[in-house]
Amino acid sequence: AYRTMTITAESPPRDTVDQRDVRRAAGIFKVLSHPSRLTIVCHLLNMRNATQKELIDKTGWPQSTMARHIGQLRERGLVEATRDGTEVRLELAGDVTRNLMDAMCDWVHPETGEQFTSSYRQRAEVGIQ
């Protein structure tokens, strides 16, 4: 039941900032800020879709931990579940989620080069923020 915040090249500039959109975006980033949830999203980005059991096999986490984090990702609309016979397949919810995660991966992976300045990369390696 979330509103969609769509911005395209054709979108007119906004004179005001809709605080509902700001709160929704903050909630999404808050959910993604947890390392375990981010790990799940990264696995789903790489695998395209997976069952909870497949994700447990990848991470080694208990089922209860996995279920809790998947629930929070689904609640924010970042992960969708589809029944496939007796299995429930999980995948990232839509192109927007995949594009967001692709952009984040491009930005944070050191092998992508230009996204980080060398000074920022050095600071990140020694844990300085």
MIKEMI-647668 format. One line per 2 residues: number of its first residue (from 1); their letters; for each residue x, z, y of N, C-alpha, C, CB. Coordinates in nm, 3 decimals. Atoms other than C-alpha are relative to their C-alpha. Glycine has a CB too. Layout:
<kemis>
NUM	a	X/Z/Y/X/Z/Y/X/Z/Y/X/Z/Y ~ ...
</kemis>
This chain:
<kemis>
1	ay	0.081/0.000/-0.118/0.000/0.000/0.000/0.086/0.000/0.126/-0.093/0.119/-0.001 ~ -0.088/0.008/-0.116/0.293/-0.066/0.233/-0.022/-0.132/0.072/0.148/0.014/-0.041
3	rt	0.005/0.123/-0.078/0.280/-0.318/0.515/0.131/-0.074/-0.021/-0.025/0.030/0.152 ~ -0.119/0.082/0.014/0.523/-0.604/0.485/0.058/-0.027/0.139/-0.031/-0.132/-0.073
5	mt	-0.069/0.028/-0.126/0.780/-0.637/0.763/0.074/-0.132/-0.021/0.098/0.117/0.042 ~ -0.056/0.132/0.021/0.850/-1.011/0.766/0.064/-0.050/0.128/-0.108/-0.098/-0.048
7	it	-0.071/0.058/-0.114/1.112/-1.155/0.996/0.062/-0.130/-0.048/0.108/0.098/0.058 ~ -0.055/0.130/0.033/1.193/-1.523/0.977/0.060/-0.060/0.126/-0.108/-0.094/-0.061
9	ae	-0.058/0.068/-0.115/1.376/-1.764/1.202/-0.109/-0.037/0.100/0.078/-0.125/-0.043 ~ 0.110/0.039/-0.086/1.033/-1.861/1.339/-0.072/0.121/0.060/-0.097/-0.085/-0.077
11	sp	0.070/-0.118/-0.051/0.923/-1.500/1.405/0.028/0.018/0.149/0.043/0.127/-0.077 ~ -0.022/-0.023/-0.144/0.867/-1.435/1.775/0.071/0.133/0.020/-0.134/-0.003/0.078
13	pr	-0.066/-0.127/-0.025/1.084/-1.163/1.926/-0.104/0.108/0.029/0.099/-0.012/0.119 ~ 0.092/-0.110/-0.021/0.916/-0.824/1.933/0.042/0.078/0.123/-0.006/0.092/-0.123
15	dt	-0.028/-0.079/-0.119/0.886/-0.638/2.260/0.003/0.148/-0.030/-0.102/-0.030/0.108 ~ 0.006/-0.141/0.036/0.818/-0.310/2.086/0.044/0.017/-0.144/-0.141/0.057/0.021
17	vd	-0.038/-0.033/0.137/0.940/-0.141/1.772/-0.115/0.079/-0.061/0.135/0.080/-0.005 ~ 0.110/-0.066/0.069/0.661/-0.046/1.533/0.059/0.117/-0.080/-0.078/-0.099/-0.093
19	qr	-0.057/-0.118/0.065/0.741/0.309/1.426/-0.039/0.010/-0.147/-0.045/0.126/0.073 ~ 0.037/0.001/0.143/0.553/0.259/1.097/0.102/-0.083/-0.078/-0.143/-0.058/-0.020
21	dv	-0.101/0.083/0.065/0.799/-0.019/1.011/0.133/0.074/-0.007/0.017/-0.134/0.074 ~ -0.125/-0.075/-0.004/1.091/0.200/1.115/-0.001/0.109/-0.109/0.022/0.064/0.141
23	rr	0.009/-0.105/0.102/0.970/0.487/0.894/0.005/-0.058/-0.141/-0.130/0.081/0.017 ~ -0.003/0.064/0.132/0.913/0.252/0.602/0.143/-0.043/-0.035/-0.096/-0.122/-0.005
25	aa	-0.137/0.043/0.024/1.261/0.102/0.637/0.090/0.120/-0.028/0.054/-0.080/0.120 ~ -0.081/-0.121/0.022/1.415/0.451/0.664/-0.026/0.056/-0.139/-0.031/0.106/0.108
27	gi	0.033/-0.049/0.134/1.231/0.554/0.347/0.065/-0.083/-0.108/-0.148/0.001/-0.020 ~ -0.065/0.090/0.097/1.364/0.250/0.160/0.149/0.030/-0.006/-0.024/-0.148/0.037
29	fk	-0.144/-0.028/0.000/1.720/0.318/0.269/0.030/0.139/-0.054/0.057/-0.014/0.140 ~ -0.020/-0.134/0.055/1.681/0.686/0.183/-0.003/-0.004/-0.153/-0.109/0.097/0.053
31	vl	0.006/0.013/0.146/1.576/0.596/-0.172/0.126/-0.068/-0.052/-0.125/-0.079/-0.042 ~ -0.119/0.073/0.044/1.867/0.351/-0.199/0.129/0.078/0.024/0.008/-0.134/0.070
33	sh	-0.123/-0.074/-0.031/2.114/0.608/-0.063/0.045/0.089/-0.114/-0.019/0.084/0.125 ~ -0.040/-0.083/0.114/2.113/0.803/-0.390/0.082/-0.086/-0.096/-0.126/0.062/-0.072
35	ps	-0.087/0.083/0.086/2.402/0.677/-0.608/-0.064/-0.041/-0.133/0.128/0.075/-0.029 ~ 0.063/0.036/0.128/2.196/0.687/-0.930/-0.103/-0.110/0.018/-0.065/0.123/-0.064
37	rl	0.100/0.104/-0.023/1.912/0.483/-0.784/0.066/-0.132/0.039/-0.099/0.044/0.109 ~ -0.072/0.120/-0.038/2.156/0.240/-0.629/0.063/-0.065/-0.124/0.108/0.032/0.105
39	ti	-0.056/0.051/0.126/2.323/0.206/-0.971/-0.107/-0.077/-0.078/0.056/0.115/-0.086 ~ 0.109/0.068/0.070/1.987/0.117/-1.129/-0.030/-0.134/0.065/-0.127/0.088/-0.002
41	vc	0.031/0.123/-0.072/1.916/-0.142/-0.860/0.111/-0.103/-0.022/-0.018/0.028/0.151 ~ -0.112/0.093/0.024/2.263/-0.295/-0.903/-0.006/-0.058/-0.141/0.135/0.071/0.022
43	hl	0.015/0.052/0.137/2.211/-0.319/-1.281/-0.112/-0.102/-0.007/-0.027/0.116/-0.099 ~ 0.112/0.094/0.003/1.874/-0.486/-1.228/0.034/-0.129/0.074/-0.124/0.063/0.062
45	ln	-0.044/0.120/-0.070/2.032/-0.726/-0.980/0.084/-0.087/-0.093/0.080/0.036/0.128 ~ -0.088/0.074/0.091/2.293/-0.824/-1.239/-0.072/-0.050/-0.124/0.116/0.087/-0.041
47	mr	0.067/0.033/0.126/2.062/-0.825/-1.543/-0.128/-0.081/0.021/-0.032/0.127/-0.075 ~ 0.127/0.065/-0.037/1.757/-0.978/-1.363/-0.120/0.083/-0.043/-0.010/-0.139/-0.062
49	na	0.105/-0.092/0.044/1.529/-0.752/-1.573/0.053/0.077/-0.120/-0.132/-0.076/-0.036 ~ -0.046/-0.085/0.110/1.570/-0.476/-1.828/-0.109/0.101/-0.033/0.133/0.072/0.036
51	tq	0.087/-0.112/0.035/1.383/-0.210/-2.016/0.070/0.129/0.043/-0.033/0.001/-0.154 ~ -0.059/-0.130/-0.032/1.435/0.156/-1.937/0.107/0.034/-0.103/-0.109/0.112/0.004
53	ke	-0.097/-0.028/0.108/1.614/0.187/-2.275/0.131/-0.077/0.024/-0.059/-0.039/-0.139 ~ -0.120/0.078/-0.028/1.856/-0.094/-2.180/0.080/0.061/0.115/-0.037/-0.146/0.034
55	li	-0.069/-0.065/-0.112/1.934/0.082/-1.851/0.063/0.132/-0.044/-0.099/0.025/0.116 ~ -0.058/-0.124/0.053/1.987/0.412/-2.036/0.126/-0.031/-0.079/-0.103/0.075/-0.091
57	dk	-0.119/0.041/0.076/2.229/0.233/-2.271/0.116/-0.035/0.093/-0.033/-0.119/-0.090 ~ -0.105/0.037/-0.097/2.418/0.096/-1.968/0.060/0.122/0.070/-0.058/-0.095/0.105
59	tg	-0.046/-0.112/-0.082/2.438/0.428/-1.782/0.037/0.125/-0.079/-0.106/0.034/0.099 ~ -0.023/-0.121/0.079/2.435/0.691/-2.057/-0.079/0.121/0.051/0.146/0.033/0.000
61	wp	0.077/-0.111/-0.057/2.184/0.900/-1.859/-0.114/0.039/-0.094/-0.056/-0.039/0.137 ~ 0.117/-0.041/0.077/1.906/1.105/-2.019/-0.125/-0.078/0.045/-0.024/0.151/0.015
63	qs	0.123/0.074/-0.029/1.563/0.940/-2.035/-0.073/0.061/0.119/-0.092/-0.001/-0.122 ~ 0.073/-0.065/-0.110/1.414/1.198/-1.796/0.061/-0.034/0.136/-0.001/0.153/-0.020
65	tm	-0.068/0.035/-0.124/1.675/1.122/-1.530/-0.033/-0.144/0.038/0.154/0.018/-0.014 ~ 0.028/0.141/-0.025/1.622/0.748/-1.564/-0.145/-0.017/0.047/0.026/-0.085/-0.126
67	ar	0.143/0.013/-0.034/1.242/0.783/-1.551/-0.027/0.049/0.142/-0.087/0.077/-0.100 ~ 0.020/-0.056/-0.135/1.257/0.999/-1.236/0.048/-0.098/0.107/0.074/0.134/0.014
69	hi	-0.055/0.092/-0.100/1.478/0.753/-1.048/-0.078/-0.132/0.003/0.148/-0.026/-0.028 ~ 0.079/0.123/0.003/1.282/0.447/-1.162/-0.134/0.024/0.070/-0.023/-0.048/-0.147
71	gq	0.126/-0.033/-0.066/0.963/0.621/-1.048/0.012/-0.005/0.151/-0.047/0.136/-0.043 ~ -0.019/0.002/-0.145/1.103/0.667/-0.699/0.022/-0.141/0.052/0.117/0.089/0.039
73	lr	-0.022/0.139/-0.040/1.219/0.305/-0.683/-0.130/-0.079/-0.004/0.105/-0.067/-0.091 ~ 0.130/0.068/0.009/0.876/0.184/-0.796/-0.092/0.046/0.112/-0.066/0.026/-0.138
75	er	0.086/-0.054/-0.105/0.701/0.414/-0.549/0.028/-0.066/0.135/0.018/0.151/0.012 ~ -0.038/0.065/-0.127/0.891/0.251/-0.259/-0.014/-0.152/-0.006/0.143/0.036/0.036
77	gl	0.021/0.144/0.012/0.817/-0.097/-0.393/0.126/-0.080/-0.020/-0.069/-0.049/0.121 ~ -0.127/0.070/0.022/1.177/-0.184/-0.481/0.013/-0.055/-0.142/0.116/0.092/0.030
79	ve	-0.005/0.041/0.140/1.124/-0.218/-0.857/-0.143/-0.018/-0.050/0.077/0.106/-0.087 ~ 0.129/0.027/0.060/0.832/-0.369/-1.045/0.012/0.010/-0.151/-0.053/-0.140/0.041
81	at	0.004/-0.010/0.145/0.731/-0.314/-1.406/-0.104/-0.098/-0.054/-0.031/0.145/-0.047 ~ 0.090/0.095/0.064/0.573/-0.577/-1.631/-0.001/0.027/-0.149/0.042/-0.146/0.030
83	rd	0.010/-0.022/0.145/0.443/-0.518/-1.982/0.028/-0.130/-0.073/-0.141/0.055/-0.038 ~ -0.036/0.114/0.085/0.593/-0.752/-2.241/-0.019/0.047/-0.144/0.149/-0.050/0.027
85	gt	0.031/-0.052/0.133/0.420/-0.669/-2.569/0.001/0.152/0.005/0.100/-0.052/-0.106 ~ -0.010/-0.146/0.000/0.521/-0.311/-2.642/0.103/0.051/0.099/0.034/0.050/-0.139
87	ev	-0.105/-0.039/-0.096/0.804/-0.311/-2.386/-0.050/-0.011/0.142/0.125/-0.086/-0.019 ~ 0.022/0.012/-0.144/0.792/-0.253/-2.014/0.131/-0.049/0.060/-0.047/0.137/0.065
89	rl	-0.119/0.060/-0.061/1.037/-0.481/-1.833/0.002/0.038/0.148/0.001/-0.154/-0.018 ~ -0.019/-0.037/-0.140/1.174/-0.366/-1.498/0.080/-0.110/0.069/0.073/0.137/0.014
91	el	-0.077/0.097/-0.078/1.297/-0.600/-1.226/-0.013/0.035/0.147/-0.049/-0.145/-0.027 ~ 0.008/-0.022/-0.144/1.368/-0.596/-0.857/-0.125/-0.068/0.052/0.127/-0.054/0.073
93	ag	0.128/0.047/-0.052/1.051/-0.647/-0.658/0.020/-0.107/0.107/-0.081/0.117/0.057 ~ 0.001/0.110/-0.095/1.063/-0.987/-0.496/0.135/-0.041/0.055/-0.086/0.035/0.110
95	dv	-0.121/0.058/-0.058/1.314/-1.199/-0.313/0.060/0.087/0.109/-0.030/-0.136/0.056 ~ -0.051/-0.083/-0.110/1.341/-0.958/-0.019/0.093/0.107/-0.056/-0.115/0.064/0.079
97	tr	-0.083/-0.104/0.061/1.476/-0.681/-0.244/0.129/-0.060/-0.053/-0.076/0.072/-0.113 ~ -0.121/0.064/0.052/1.716/-0.919/-0.419/0.092/-0.043/0.114/-0.038/-0.122/-0.087
99	nl	-0.082/0.043/-0.113/1.835/-1.061/-0.085/0.068/0.118/0.067/-0.085/-0.077/0.102 ~ -0.058/-0.120/-0.058/1.887/-0.711/0.056/0.117/0.049/-0.084/-0.106/0.111/0.012
101	md	-0.106/-0.049/0.088/2.091/-0.609/-0.247/0.117/-0.098/-0.006/-0.054/0.025/-0.140 ~ -0.108/0.099/-0.006/2.288/-0.936/-0.246/0.083/0.019/0.127/-0.057/-0.144/-0.005
103	am	-0.071/-0.021/-0.127/2.374/-0.876/0.120/0.084/0.127/-0.006/-0.100/0.008/0.118 ~ -0.074/-0.125/0.010/2.476/-0.517/0.048/0.124/-0.017/-0.089/-0.090/0.112/-0.054
105	cd	-0.114/0.023/0.091/2.695/-0.625/-0.245/0.108/-0.083/0.067/-0.046/-0.069/-0.129 ~ -0.098/0.083/-0.071/2.859/-0.895/-0.033/0.077/0.083/0.103/-0.070/-0.118/0.069
107	wv	-0.061/-0.080/-0.106/2.929/-0.637/0.236/0.096/0.105/-0.054/-0.107/0.066/0.081 ~ -0.080/-0.114/0.045/3.071/-0.354/0.026/0.108/-0.034/-0.101/-0.088/0.102/-0.057
109	hp	-0.103/0.032/0.099/3.273/-0.533/-0.242/0.127/-0.048/0.070/-0.052/-0.107/-0.099 ~ -0.124/0.037/-0.069/3.635/-0.548/-0.124/0.044/-0.143/-0.028/0.110/0.094/-0.040
111	et	-0.045/0.135/0.032/3.693/-0.880/-0.302/-0.067/-0.108/0.083/-0.024/-0.028/-0.146 ~ 0.064/0.100/-0.085/3.459/-1.053/-0.057/0.076/-0.021/0.131/-0.144/0.040/0.029
113	ge	-0.092/0.024/-0.111/3.724/-1.011/0.211/-0.053/0.022/0.139/0.047/-0.135/-0.008 ~ 0.030/-0.002/-0.142/3.594/-1.092/0.557/-0.100/0.106/0.043/-0.050/-0.132/0.041
115	qf	0.104/-0.093/-0.040/3.306/-0.844/0.552/0.057/0.131/0.053/-0.092/0.027/-0.116 ~ -0.063/-0.124/-0.048/3.540/-0.548/0.605/0.122/-0.035/0.083/0.039/0.093/-0.118
117	ts	-0.129/0.012/-0.067/3.813/-0.522/0.860/0.100/0.075/-0.086/-0.004/0.056/0.148 ~ -0.099/-0.068/0.084/4.137/-0.412/0.702/0.006/0.149/0.032/0.139/-0.064/0.018
119	sy	-0.005/-0.143/-0.032/4.129/-0.082/0.892/-0.118/0.074/-0.062/0.001/0.020/0.152 ~ 0.115/-0.066/0.061/3.778/-0.002/0.770/0.022/0.013/-0.150/-0.131/-0.078/0.029
121	rq	-0.023/-0.003/0.144/3.874/-0.092/0.413/0.100/0.110/-0.034/0.052/-0.137/-0.050 ~ -0.099/-0.106/0.024/4.181/0.137/0.433/-0.062/0.137/0.015/0.117/-0.014/0.096
123	ra	0.067/-0.129/-0.020/3.970/0.422/0.571/-0.094/0.031/-0.115/-0.077/0.000/0.133 ~ 0.094/-0.021/0.109/3.709/0.372/0.297/0.073/0.039/-0.128/-0.084/-0.127/-0.024
125	ev	-0.075/-0.030/0.121/3.976/0.383/0.026/0.049/0.144/-0.005/0.118/-0.093/-0.012 ~ -0.046/-0.139/-0.002/4.098/0.724/0.139/-0.113/0.099/0.028/0.108/0.017/0.105
127	gi	0.116/-0.086/-0.015/3.746/0.856/0.191/-0.031/0.046/0.141/0.017/0.117/-0.083 ~ 0.029/-0.034/-0.140/3.742/0.868/0.572/-0.121/-0.084/0.044/0.125/-0.027/0.094
129	q	0.120/0.076/-0.042/3.404/0.774/0.722/-0.002/-0.023/0.147/-0.125/0.072/-0.041
</kemis>
